[in-house]
């Protein structure tokens, strides 16, 4: 009885183990950005998408998992010959993405190896049609041509080429040294040219500054002379105005004096005599000159008589 019991437990455990194995083989959990290629009895059946997937044990088989993320493939450095027979070493890198996992599985045995081989062959063909200077400055052109060649080939492989980058282009050592010397000479030349240009600009600026200084000085002298002349003119105008005012004041005073003399009963002869007396006083100065009109000379004969009249009046 106990023996049969042990056998039953063993059978149950065996069945449970078989069930666990079947479940393990049937359930496949695929992570995000991963795809599995399922074959049923050796023939492509379907793709396993991210998440939980159920397989038929023994019948279904996952051949390969593909990563759908953008990946990169380094192409080993290639030594190629340019159009002008110069050997250069070029290092490139390819960025690609799986877009059709079934084609990437059955279209080619190793798509990474195929991408590298096509890149190498295309690189040799492109560089063979370019000279060294074009090669050193034509990275974008080289990358574009390699990508076009890869796109034509990988379209049937379920692979899409995202980007091709030329990492480095190394010419031979002697050519590199010659290029360095040429570059150094070019830099020295540019430095000399810049120094000469700076000296030229300095001379021009100094001359321009001296010119501006002279112009400003001339403008200042001109303005000073104009102001001086203006001041002299205003002074002369003021002096003439003052003289006119003085003459006007003297004439007014003389007019008042003559009026007073007339009010005192003195005739024209007396006034003339007084005028000539005033002229005689003015003429006493060594620097004074008195000019008499011709009509005044006729009256000089009567000055003596006028003087006698005044003397008689003063004695009374």
Secondary structure, DSSP 8 states (H G I E B T S, - for coil): -HHHHHHHHHHHHHHHHHHHHHHHHHEEEE-TTEEEEEEETTEEEEEE-SEEEE--TTTEEEEEEEE-S-EEEEEEEEEEE-TTS-EEEEEEEEEEEES-HHHHHHS-S-HHHHHHHHHHHHHHHHHTTS-HHHHHH-HHHHHHHHHHHHHHHHGGGTEEEEEEEEEEEEE-HHHHHHHHHHHHHHHHHHHHHHHHHHHHHHHHHHHHHHHHHHHHHHHHHHHHHHHHHHHHHHHHHHHHHHHHHHHHHHHHHHHHHHHHHHHTT--HHHHHHHHHHHHHHHHTSTT------HHHHGGGGGHHHHHHHHHHHHH-
